[in-house]
Amino acid sequence: MKNRLKVLRAERDWTQAKLAELLDVSRQTVNAIEKGKFDPSLPLAFKAARLFGLAIEDIFEDEM
């Protein structure tokens, strides 16, 4: 799954550790999601969307 997490995080000058703290996940989870190695759960996707003030589909895109 493609995503814009890294770009959105960078726009706010947040480290992966800071984003992980805000999302209540590990830094390794953030890294894996950013690299497309792990797809977030639906609750985590909603949490990220609320955090960035965006719709889920504005952050995450299915690679079909």
N, CA, C and O atoms as a CHARMM CRD file, in Angstrom:
* protein
*
  256
    1    1 MET  N      0.84700  -1.17400   0.00000 PROA 1      0.00000
    2    1 MET  CA     0.00000   0.00000   0.00000 PROA 1      0.00000
    3    1 MET  C      0.89300   1.23800   0.00000 PROA 1      0.00000
    4    1 MET  O      1.76400   1.38200   0.85800 PROA 1      0.00000
    5    2 LYS  N      0.67800   2.11600  -0.94900 PROA 2      0.00000
    6    2 LYS  CA     1.41200   3.37700  -0.98300 PROA 2      0.00000
    7    2 LYS  C      0.86600   4.29600   0.10600 PROA 2      0.00000
    8    2 LYS  O     -0.29800   4.20000   0.49600 PROA 2      0.00000
    9    3 ASN  N      1.72400   5.18100   0.58400 PROA 3      0.00000
   10    3 ASN  CA     1.25500   6.14000   1.57400 PROA 3      0.00000
   11    3 ASN  C      2.11700   7.40000   1.54400 PROA 3      0.00000
   12    3 ASN  O      3.21200   7.42000   0.98100 PROA 3      0.00000
   13    4 ARG  N      1.58700   8.44200   2.16800 PROA 4      0.00000
   14    4 ARG  CA     2.27200   9.73200   2.22800 PROA 4      0.00000
   15    4 ARG  C      2.79000  10.04200   3.63000 PROA 4      0.00000
   16    4 ARG  O      3.09000  11.19500   3.93900 PROA 4      0.00000
   17    5 LEU  N      2.89600   9.03100   4.46900 PROA 5      0.00000
   18    5 LEU  CA     3.29900   9.27600   5.85900 PROA 5      0.00000
   19    5 LEU  C      4.63900   9.99300   5.97500 PROA 5      0.00000
   20    5 LEU  O      4.77800  10.94000   6.74900 PROA 5      0.00000
   21    6 LYS  N      5.61100   9.54600   5.21400 PROA 6      0.00000
   22    6 LYS  CA     6.95000  10.14900   5.31600 PROA 6      0.00000
   23    6 LYS  C      6.91900  11.62900   4.94200 PROA 6      0.00000
   24    6 LYS  O      7.54100  12.45500   5.61000 PROA 6      0.00000
   25    7 VAL  N      6.19900  11.95800   3.88300 PROA 7      0.00000
   26    7 VAL  CA     6.08700  13.35800   3.43800 PROA 7      0.00000
   27    7 VAL  C      5.35500  14.19100   4.48700 PROA 7      0.00000
   28    7 VAL  O      5.80400  15.28000   4.84600 PROA 7      0.00000
   29    8 LEU  N      4.23900  13.68000   4.97100 PROA 8      0.00000
   30    8 LEU  CA     3.45900  14.40900   5.97200 PROA 8      0.00000
   31    8 LEU  C      4.25900  14.59300   7.25700 PROA 8      0.00000
   32    8 LEU  O      4.19800  15.65000   7.88600 PROA 8      0.00000
   33    9 ARG  N      4.99900  13.57600   7.64000 PROA 9      0.00000
   34    9 ARG  CA     5.84000  13.64600   8.83300 PROA 9      0.00000
   35    9 ARG  C      6.93900  14.68600   8.63900 PROA 9      0.00000
   36    9 ARG  O      7.20100  15.49400   9.53000 PROA 9      0.00000
   37   10 ALA  N      7.57500  14.66300   7.48000 PROA 10     0.00000
   38   10 ALA  CA     8.66800  15.59700   7.19400 PROA 10     0.00000
   39   10 ALA  C      8.17800  17.04900   7.16700 PROA 10     0.00000
   40   10 ALA  O      8.88500  17.95700   7.60200 PROA 10     0.00000
   41   11 GLU  N      6.96800  17.25600   6.65500 PROA 11     0.00000
   42   11 GLU  CA     6.40100  18.61300   6.61500 PROA 11     0.00000
   43   11 GLU  C      6.26500  19.20500   8.01500 PROA 11     0.00000
   44   11 GLU  O      6.27200  20.42400   8.18400 PROA 11     0.00000
   45   12 ARG  N      6.14300  18.34900   8.99900 PROA 12     0.00000
   46   12 ARG  CA     5.98400  18.79800  10.38400 PROA 12     0.00000
   47   12 ARG  C      7.28200  18.69200  11.18900 PROA 12     0.00000
   48   12 ARG  O      7.30500  18.96100  12.39000 PROA 12     0.00000
   49   13 ASP  N      8.36400  18.29700  10.50700 PROA 13     0.00000
   50   13 ASP  CA     9.65800  18.11000  11.16800 PROA 13     0.00000
   51   13 ASP  C      9.57800  17.10800  12.32100 PROA 13     0.00000
   52   13 ASP  O     10.22800  17.28400  13.35100 PROA 13     0.00000
   53   14 TRP  N      8.77800  16.05800  12.13800 PROA 14     0.00000
   54   14 TRP  CA     8.66300  15.00500  13.13300 PROA 14     0.00000
   55   14 TRP  C      9.60400  13.86600  12.77100 PROA 14     0.00000
   56   14 TRP  O      9.77400  13.54400  11.59600 PROA 14     0.00000
   57   15 THR  N     10.20000  13.27200  13.76000 PROA 15     0.00000
   58   15 THR  CA    10.97900  12.05100  13.55500 PROA 15     0.00000
   59   15 THR  C     10.00500  10.87400  13.51000 PROA 15     0.00000
   60   15 THR  O      8.82900  11.00300  13.85000 PROA 15     0.00000
   61   16 GLN  N     10.52400   9.73400  13.08400 PROA 16     0.00000
   62   16 GLN  CA     9.69600   8.52600  13.12600 PROA 16     0.00000
   63   16 GLN  C      9.30000   8.22500  14.56900 PROA 16     0.00000
   64   16 GLN  O      8.18600   7.77400  14.83500 PROA 16     0.00000
   65   17 ALA  N     10.21400   8.47500  15.48800 PROA 17     0.00000
   66   17 ALA  CA     9.92700   8.22300  16.90600 PROA 17     0.00000
   67   17 ALA  C      8.79200   9.11500  17.40800 PROA 17     0.00000
   68   17 ALA  O      7.93700   8.65700  18.16700 PROA 17     0.00000
   69   18 LYS  N      8.77500  10.37700  16.99500 PROA 18     0.00000
   70   18 LYS  CA     7.71500  11.29900  17.41000 PROA 18     0.00000
   71   18 LYS  C      6.37100  10.85500  16.84400 PROA 18     0.00000
   72   18 LYS  O      5.37000  10.83600  17.56000 PROA 18     0.00000
   73   19 LEU  N      6.34700  10.49700  15.56300 PROA 19     0.00000
   74   19 LEU  CA     5.09200  10.03200  14.95900 PROA 19     0.00000
   75   19 LEU  C      4.63000   8.74800  15.63900 PROA 19     0.00000
   76   19 LEU  O      3.44100   8.57500  15.90600 PROA 19     0.00000
   77   20 ALA  N      5.56300   7.85700  15.91600 PROA 20     0.00000
   78   20 ALA  CA     5.21800   6.60500  16.59200 PROA 20     0.00000
   79   20 ALA  C      4.58200   6.88000  17.95400 PROA 20     0.00000
   80   20 ALA  O      3.59600   6.24600  18.33000 PROA 20     0.00000
   81   21 GLU  N      5.15200   7.82100  18.67600 PROA 21     0.00000
   82   21 GLU  CA     4.60400   8.18800  19.98500 PROA 21     0.00000
   83   21 GLU  C      3.18400   8.71900  19.84600 PROA 21     0.00000
   84   21 GLU  O      2.30000   8.34600  20.61700 PROA 21     0.00000
   85   22 LEU  N      2.96300   9.58600  18.86800 PROA 22     0.00000
   86   22 LEU  CA     1.63600  10.17300  18.66200 PROA 22     0.00000
   87   22 LEU  C      0.60600   9.13800  18.23200 PROA 22     0.00000
   88   22 LEU  O     -0.57900   9.26300  18.54200 PROA 22     0.00000
   89   23 LEU  N      1.06600   8.11000  17.51400 PROA 23     0.00000
   90   23 LEU  CA     0.15800   7.05900  17.04600 PROA 23     0.00000
   91   23 LEU  C      0.09900   5.87100  18.00900 PROA 23     0.00000
   92   23 LEU  O     -0.68000   4.93900  17.80700 PROA 23     0.00000
   93   24 ASP  N      0.92000   5.91200  19.04700 PROA 24     0.00000
   94   24 ASP  CA     0.98600   4.84200  20.03700 PROA 24     0.00000
   95   24 ASP  C      1.39800   3.50200  19.41800 PROA 24     0.00000
   96   24 ASP  O      0.80300   2.45900  19.68900 PROA 24     0.00000
   97   25 VAL  N      2.43200   3.56800  18.58200 PROA 25     0.00000
   98   25 VAL  CA     3.03000   2.37200  17.97500 PROA 25     0.00000
   99   25 VAL  C      4.55000   2.50100  18.10300 PROA 25     0.00000
  100   25 VAL  O      5.05200   3.52500  18.56600 PROA 25     0.00000
  101   26 SER  N      5.27000   1.47200  17.69600 PROA 26     0.00000
  102   26 SER  CA     6.73100   1.53600  17.74800 PROA 26     0.00000
  103   26 SER  C      7.28700   2.29600  16.54500 PROA 26     0.00000
  104   26 SER  O      6.62000   2.43600  15.52000 PROA 26     0.00000
  105   27 ARG  N      8.52000   2.78400  16.69000 PROA 27     0.00000
  106   27 ARG  CA     9.18400   3.44900  15.57500 PROA 27     0.00000
  107   27 ARG  C      9.35800   2.48200  14.41700 PROA 27     0.00000
  108   27 ARG  O      9.28100   2.87900  13.25400 PROA 27     0.00000
  109   28 GLN  N      9.59200   1.21800  14.73000 PROA 28     0.00000
  110   28 GLN  CA     9.75300   0.20400  13.68900 PROA 28     0.00000
  111   28 GLN  C      8.47000   0.03000  12.87600 PROA 28     0.00000
  112   28 GLN  O      8.52200  -0.22700  11.67400 PROA 28     0.00000
  113   29 THR  N      7.33100   0.17100  13.53200 PROA 29     0.00000
  114   29 THR  CA     6.04300   0.08400  12.81700 PROA 29     0.00000
  115   29 THR  C      5.91000   1.24800  11.84800 PROA 29     0.00000
  116   29 THR  O      5.51200   1.05500  10.69900 PROA 29     0.00000
  117   30 VAL  N      6.23600   2.44400  12.29500 PROA 30     0.00000
  118   30 VAL  CA     6.17500   3.62200  11.41300 PROA 30     0.00000
  119   30 VAL  C      7.10500   3.42100  10.23000 PROA 30     0.00000
  120   30 VAL  O      6.72700   3.69100   9.09000 PROA 30     0.00000
  121   31 ASN  N      8.32000   2.94800  10.49000 PROA 31     0.00000
  122   31 ASN  CA     9.28400   2.71400   9.41900 PROA 31     0.00000
  123   31 ASN  C      8.74300   1.70100   8.41100 PROA 31     0.00000
  124   31 ASN  O      8.84200   1.91500   7.20300 PROA 31     0.00000
  125   32 ALA  N      8.18300   0.62000   8.89300 PROA 32     0.00000
  126   32 ALA  CA     7.65400  -0.42600   8.00300 PROA 32     0.00000
  127   32 ALA  C      6.47900   0.08400   7.17300 PROA 32     0.00000
  128   32 ALA  O      6.35800  -0.26100   5.99800 PROA 32     0.00000
  129   33 ILE  N      5.61700   0.89700   7.76800 PROA 33     0.00000
  130   33 ILE  CA     4.48300   1.46000   7.01900 PROA 33     0.00000
  131   33 ILE  C      4.99900   2.42300   5.95500 PROA 33     0.00000
  132   33 ILE  O      4.55400   2.37800   4.80800 PROA 33     0.00000
  133   34 GLU  N      5.93700   3.29400   6.32900 PROA 34     0.00000
  134   34 GLU  CA     6.48600   4.25300   5.36900 PROA 34     0.00000
  135   34 GLU  C      7.13100   3.55100   4.17800 PROA 34     0.00000
  136   34 GLU  O      7.02900   4.02400   3.04600 PROA 34     0.00000
  137   35 LYS  N      7.78700   2.43300   4.42900 PROA 35     0.00000
  138   35 LYS  CA     8.46000   1.70200   3.34800 PROA 35     0.00000
  139   35 LYS  C      7.53400   0.75900   2.59300 PROA 35     0.00000
  140   35 LYS  O      7.96300   0.09400   1.65100 PROA 35     0.00000
  141   36 GLY  N      6.25800   0.69500   3.00000 PROA 36     0.00000
  142   36 GLY  CA     5.30600  -0.16700   2.31600 PROA 36     0.00000
  143   36 GLY  C      5.46100  -1.63800   2.65300 PROA 36     0.00000
  144   36 GLY  O      4.93100  -2.49600   1.94600 PROA 36     0.00000
  145   37 LYS  N      6.18200  -1.93900   3.72300 PROA 37     0.00000
  146   37 LYS  CA     6.38200  -3.33600   4.13500 PROA 37     0.00000
  147   37 LYS  C      5.27000  -3.82300   5.05000 PROA 37     0.00000
  148   37 LYS  O      5.14700  -5.02100   5.30400 PROA 37     0.00000
  149   38 PHE  N      4.46100  -2.89500   5.54400 PROA 38     0.00000
  150   38 PHE  CA     3.40100  -3.22600   6.49200 PROA 38     0.00000
  151   38 PHE  C      2.21900  -2.31300   6.20900 PROA 38     0.00000
  152   38 PHE  O      2.39000  -1.10200   6.06800 PROA 38     0.00000
  153   39 ASP  N      1.03000  -2.88000   6.12500 PROA 39     0.00000
  154   39 ASP  CA    -0.18500  -2.08200   5.96600 PROA 39     0.00000
  155   39 ASP  C     -0.78800  -1.83800   7.34200 PROA 39     0.00000
  156   39 ASP  O     -0.90700  -2.76500   8.14300 PROA 39     0.00000
  157   40 PRO  N     -1.17000  -0.60000   7.62000 PROA 40     0.00000
  158   40 PRO  CA    -1.72500  -0.30200   8.93800 PROA 40     0.00000
  159   40 PRO  C     -3.10200  -0.93800   9.11200 PROA 40     0.00000
  160   40 PRO  O     -3.82200  -1.17300   8.14200 PROA 40     0.00000
  161   41 SER  N     -3.44600  -1.20900  10.35600 PROA 41     0.00000
  162   41 SER  CA    -4.80500  -1.66000  10.65300 PROA 41     0.00000
  163   41 SER  C     -5.75400  -0.49000  10.38400 PROA 41     0.00000
  164   41 SER  O     -5.32100   0.65900  10.30000 PROA 41     0.00000
  165   42 LEU  N     -7.01100  -0.77800  10.25400 PROA 42     0.00000
  166   42 LEU  CA    -7.98800   0.28400  10.01900 PROA 42     0.00000
  167   42 LEU  C     -8.01000   1.28600  11.17500 PROA 42     0.00000
  168   42 LEU  O     -8.03300   2.49100  10.92300 PROA 42     0.00000
  169   43 PRO  N     -8.00500   0.83400  12.43200 PROA 43     0.00000
  170   43 PRO  CA    -7.95700   1.81300  13.52900 PROA 43     0.00000
  171   43 PRO  C     -6.71200   2.70900  13.47500 PROA 43     0.00000
  172   43 PRO  O     -6.79000   3.90300  13.76600 PROA 43     0.00000
  173   44 LEU  N     -5.57400   2.13200  13.10400 PROA 44     0.00000
  174   44 LEU  CA    -4.35200   2.93700  13.00500 PROA 44     0.00000
  175   44 LEU  C     -4.43800   3.92400  11.84300 PROA 44     0.00000
  176   44 LEU  O     -3.96700   5.05600  11.95600 PROA 44     0.00000
  177   45 ALA  N     -5.02400   3.51100  10.74800 PROA 45     0.00000
  178   45 ALA  CA    -5.20300   4.41500   9.60700 PROA 45     0.00000
  179   45 ALA  C     -6.11300   5.57900   9.98400 PROA 45     0.00000
  180   45 ALA  O     -5.84400   6.72100   9.61100 PROA 45     0.00000
  181   46 PHE  N     -7.18400   5.30200  10.71900 PROA 46     0.00000
  182   46 PHE  CA    -8.07100   6.37200  11.18400 PROA 46     0.00000
  183   46 PHE  C     -7.34000   7.31000  12.13500 PROA 46     0.00000
  184   46 PHE  O     -7.52300   8.52600  12.07800 PROA 46     0.00000
  185   47 LYS  N     -6.51700   6.74800  13.00300 PROA 47     0.00000
  186   47 LYS  CA    -5.75800   7.56800  13.95800 PROA 47     0.00000
  187   47 LYS  C     -4.80400   8.50200  13.21400 PROA 47     0.00000
  188   47 LYS  O     -4.69300   9.68000  13.55400 PROA 47     0.00000
  189   48 ALA  N     -4.11900   7.97700  12.20100 PROA 48     0.00000
  190   48 ALA  CA    -3.20300   8.80300  11.41100 PROA 48     0.00000
  191   48 ALA  C     -3.97400   9.89500  10.67000 PROA 48     0.00000
  192   48 ALA  O     -3.52300  11.03900  10.60400 PROA 48     0.00000
  193   49 ALA  N     -5.11700   9.54900  10.12300 PROA 49     0.00000
  194   49 ALA  CA    -5.92900  10.53000   9.39700 PROA 49     0.00000
  195   49 ALA  C     -6.35700  11.66200  10.32400 PROA 49     0.00000
  196   49 ALA  O     -6.27800  12.83400   9.95500 PROA 49     0.00000
  197   50 ARG  N     -6.80500  11.31800  11.51300 PROA 50     0.00000
  198   50 ARG  CA    -7.19800  12.36200  12.48100 PROA 50     0.00000
  199   50 ARG  C     -5.99900  13.21900  12.87200 PROA 50     0.00000
  200   50 ARG  O     -6.10900  14.44100  12.97100 PROA 50     0.00000
  201   51 LEU  N     -4.86100  12.57800  13.09400 PROA 51     0.00000
  202   51 LEU  CA    -3.65000  13.30100  13.49500 PROA 51     0.00000
  203   51 LEU  C     -3.24900  14.34000  12.44600 PROA 51     0.00000
  204   51 LEU  O     -2.88600  15.46400  12.79200 PROA 51     0.00000
  205   52 PHE  N     -3.31400  13.96400  11.17000 PROA 52     0.00000
  206   52 PHE  CA    -2.91000  14.87000  10.09900 PROA 52     0.00000
  207   52 PHE  C     -4.06600  15.72400   9.56800 PROA 52     0.00000
  208   52 PHE  O     -3.85200  16.59500   8.72500 PROA 52     0.00000
  209   53 GLY  N     -5.27000  15.48300  10.04700 PROA 53     0.00000
  210   53 GLY  CA    -6.42500  16.26100   9.59500 PROA 53     0.00000
  211   53 GLY  C     -6.78800  15.98200   8.15300 PROA 53     0.00000
  212   53 GLY  O     -7.24000  16.87400   7.43400 PROA 53     0.00000
  213   54 LEU  N     -6.59100  14.73400   7.72500 PROA 54     0.00000
  214   54 LEU  CA    -6.86200  14.34200   6.34500 PROA 54     0.00000
  215   54 LEU  C     -7.76000  13.11500   6.31500 PROA 54     0.00000
  216   54 LEU  O     -7.92900  12.43100   7.32400 PROA 54     0.00000
  217   55 ALA  N     -8.32800  12.84600   5.15600 PROA 55     0.00000
  218   55 ALA  CA    -9.07500  11.60900   4.95900 PROA 55     0.00000
  219   55 ALA  C     -8.08200  10.46300   4.80100 PROA 55     0.00000
  220   55 ALA  O     -6.95800  10.67200   4.34400 PROA 55     0.00000
  221   56 ILE  N     -8.48500   9.26700   5.17300 PROA 56     0.00000
  222   56 ILE  CA    -7.60700   8.10100   5.05100 PROA 56     0.00000
  223   56 ILE  C     -7.07600   7.97800   3.62900 PROA 56     0.00000
  224   56 ILE  O     -5.88800   7.72700   3.42800 PROA 56     0.00000
  225   57 GLU  N     -7.94800   8.15400   2.64800 PROA 57     0.00000
  226   57 GLU  CA    -7.52800   7.98900   1.24700 PROA 57     0.00000
  227   57 GLU  C     -6.56900   9.08900   0.77300 PROA 57     0.00000
  228   57 GLU  O     -5.95900   8.96500  -0.28900 PROA 57     0.00000
  229   58 ASP  N     -6.43700  10.16000   1.55500 PROA 58     0.00000
  230   58 ASP  CA    -5.45000  11.19200   1.23400 PROA 58     0.00000
  231   58 ASP  C     -4.06600  10.81600   1.76600 PROA 58     0.00000
  232   58 ASP  O     -3.07300  11.44700   1.40400 PROA 58     0.00000
  233   59 ILE  N     -3.99300   9.80400   2.61300 PROA 59     0.00000
  234   59 ILE  CA    -2.72200   9.33800   3.16800 PROA 59     0.00000
  235   59 ILE  C     -2.32400   7.99400   2.58200 PROA 59     0.00000
  236   59 ILE  O     -1.16800   7.78200   2.21800 PROA 59     0.00000
  237   60 PHE  N     -3.29000   7.09100   2.49500 PROA 60     0.00000
  238   60 PHE  CA    -3.02800   5.72900   2.04800 PROA 60     0.00000
  239   60 PHE  C     -3.71600   5.46000   0.71600 PROA 60     0.00000
  240   60 PHE  O     -4.85900   5.86200   0.49900 PROA 60     0.00000
  241   61 GLU  N     -2.99800   4.77200  -0.17700 PROA 61     0.00000
  242   61 GLU  CA    -3.53500   4.47400  -1.51700 PROA 61     0.00000
  243   61 GLU  C     -3.27200   3.00200  -1.84400 PROA 61     0.00000
  244   61 GLU  O     -2.14400   2.51900  -1.74500 PROA 61     0.00000
  245   62 ASP  N     -4.32100   2.31600  -2.23000 PROA 62     0.00000
  246   62 ASP  CA    -4.19600   0.90800  -2.58400 PROA 62     0.00000
  247   62 ASP  C     -3.42200   0.78000  -3.89900 PROA 62     0.00000
  248   62 ASP  O     -3.65100   1.55300  -4.82900 PROA 62     0.00000
  249   63 GLU  N     -2.52800  -0.17000  -3.97700 PROA 63     0.00000
  250   63 GLU  CA    -1.73100  -0.39300  -5.18900 PROA 63     0.00000
  251   63 GLU  C     -2.35800  -1.49100  -6.02800 PROA 63     0.00000
  252   63 GLU  O     -1.90200  -2.63500  -6.00700 PROA 63     0.00000
  253   64 MET  N     -3.38200  -1.15000  -6.75100 PROA 64     0.00000
  254   64 MET  CA    -4.05200  -2.15600  -7.58300 PROA 64     0.00000
  255   64 MET  C     -3.59700  -2.08100  -8.99900 PROA 64     0.00000
  256   64 MET  O     -4.05800  -2.85500  -9.83700 PROA 64     0.00000
